Amino acid sequence: MGLLDFLFDSEKAEQRRLNKLEDTLMNMYVQDTERKQTIQTLHDKASEGNEDAIEILLSRFREDAPNTTVDLEEKEYVYDVLVDLGKQTELDLVEHLTSYLGDADEKINWPLKALKD
């Protein structure tokens, strides 16, 4: 392992990308269009089999945006993305949703609805 291997390690680079996407998604003061693009990017990564992207998408349900209309639209978009992933991919979305619901004390309506659908 050389000194610069951390720069060229594809797994670490992918994890850094995911961390940046999570930071953007969870920052409620970022423009809503940027968060929606982040949701789409996470959808694409989850479609490719990245299960960490699903966990990041689910974490959006824990946060509330100051603008309730934007918050509702984004949560509905994440819900639509999760339902789409559940129908089109071979990922075990039910496992991720039940794990989220088991750990959550509140804010379970959107994940519960996604699990139902």
C-alpha positions as CSV (number, residue, x, y, z in Angstrom):
1,M,0.0,0.0,0.0
2,G,1.5,3.3,-1.1
3,L,1.0,6.7,0.3
4,L,-1.6,7.8,-2.4
5,D,-3.6,4.5,-2.5
6,F,-6.4,6.1,-0.6
7,L,-6.9,8.5,-3.5
8,F,-7.3,5.8,-6.0
9,D,-9.1,3.2,-4.0
10,S,-12.5,2.9,-5.8
11,E,-14.4,1.6,-2.7
12,K,-13.2,4.5,-0.6
13,A,-14.0,7.0,-3.3
14,E,-17.5,5.6,-3.6
15,Q,-18.0,5.9,0.1
16,R,-16.8,9.5,0.0
17,R,-19.4,10.2,-2.8
18,L,-22.1,8.5,-0.7
19,N,-21.1,10.6,2.4
20,K,-21.3,13.8,0.3
21,L,-24.7,12.8,-1.0
22,E,-25.9,12.1,2.5
23,D,-24.7,15.4,3.7
24,T,-26.5,17.2,0.9
25,L,-29.7,15.3,1.4
26,M,-29.7,15.9,5.2
27,N,-28.9,19.6,5.0
28,M,-32.3,21.2,5.0
29,Y,-30.8,24.6,4.0
30,V,-29.5,23.3,0.6
31,Q,-31.7,24.3,-2.3
32,D,-34.6,21.8,-2.7
33,T,-33.6,21.2,-6.4
34,E,-30.2,20.1,-5.3
35,R,-31.7,17.7,-2.8
36,K,-34.0,16.3,-5.5
37,Q,-31.0,15.7,-7.7
38,T,-29.4,13.9,-4.8
39,I,-32.4,11.7,-4.4
40,Q,-32.3,10.8,-8.1
41,T,-28.5,10.0,-7.8
42,L,-29.2,7.8,-4.8
43,H,-32.0,6.1,-6.8
44,D,-29.5,5.4,-9.6
45,K,-26.9,4.0,-7.2
46,A,-29.5,1.8,-5.4
47,S,-30.6,0.5,-8.8
48,E,-27.1,-0.6,-9.4
49,G,-27.2,-2.6,-6.2
50,N,-25.7,-0.1,-3.7
51,E,-27.6,-0.9,-0.5
52,D,-26.0,2.1,1.4
53,A,-27.9,4.4,-1.0
54,I,-31.2,2.9,0.4
55,E,-30.2,3.6,3.9
56,I,-29.4,7.2,3.0
57,L,-32.7,7.6,1.3
58,L,-34.5,6.3,4.3
59,S,-32.7,8.8,6.5
60,R,-34.4,11.6,4.7
61,F,-37.6,10.7,6.6
62,R,-36.0,11.6,9.9
63,E,-35.5,15.2,8.9
64,D,-38.0,18.0,8.5
65,A,-37.4,20.9,6.1
66,P,-38.4,24.4,7.3
67,N,-40.8,24.7,4.3
68,T,-43.5,22.1,4.9
69,T,-44.6,22.0,1.3
70,V,-41.0,21.3,0.1
71,D,-40.6,18.7,2.9
72,L,-43.8,16.9,1.9
73,E,-42.8,16.9,-1.8
74,E,-39.3,15.5,-1.1
75,K,-40.6,12.8,1.3
76,E,-43.2,11.8,-1.3
77,Y,-40.4,11.7,-3.9
78,V,-38.3,9.5,-1.7
79,Y,-41.3,7.3,-1.1
80,D,-41.9,7.0,-4.9
81,V,-38.2,6.1,-5.4
82,L,-38.3,3.4,-2.7
83,V,-41.5,1.8,-4.2
84,D,-39.9,1.9,-7.6
85,L,-36.8,0.3,-6.3
86,G,-38.8,-2.4,-4.6
87,K,-40.6,-3.3,-7.8
88,Q,-37.6,-3.1,-10.2
89,T,-34.6,-4.3,-8.4
90,E,-33.5,-7.5,-6.7
91,L,-32.5,-5.6,-3.5
92,D,-34.3,-6.7,-0.3
93,L,-36.0,-3.4,0.3
94,V,-38.4,-5.0,2.8
95,E,-35.5,-5.8,5.1
96,H,-34.2,-2.2,5.0
97,L,-37.7,-0.8,5.7
98,T,-38.4,-3.1,8.6
99,S,-35.0,-2.4,10.0
100,Y,-35.7,1.4,9.8
101,L,-39.1,0.9,11.4
102,G,-37.7,-1.2,14.2
103,D,-35.1,1.5,15.0
104,A,-37.5,4.5,14.7
105,D,-39.5,5.9,17.5
106,E,-41.4,8.4,15.4
107,K,-41.7,9.6,11.8
108,I,-42.7,6.1,10.5
109,N,-45.6,7.0,8.2
110,W,-43.7,7.3,4.9
111,P,-41.6,4.1,5.4
112,L,-44.6,2.2,6.6
113,K,-46.5,3.3,3.5
114,A,-43.6,2.3,1.3
115,L,-43.5,-1.1,3.0
116,K,-47.2,-1.6,2.4
117,D,-46.9,-0.6,-1.3
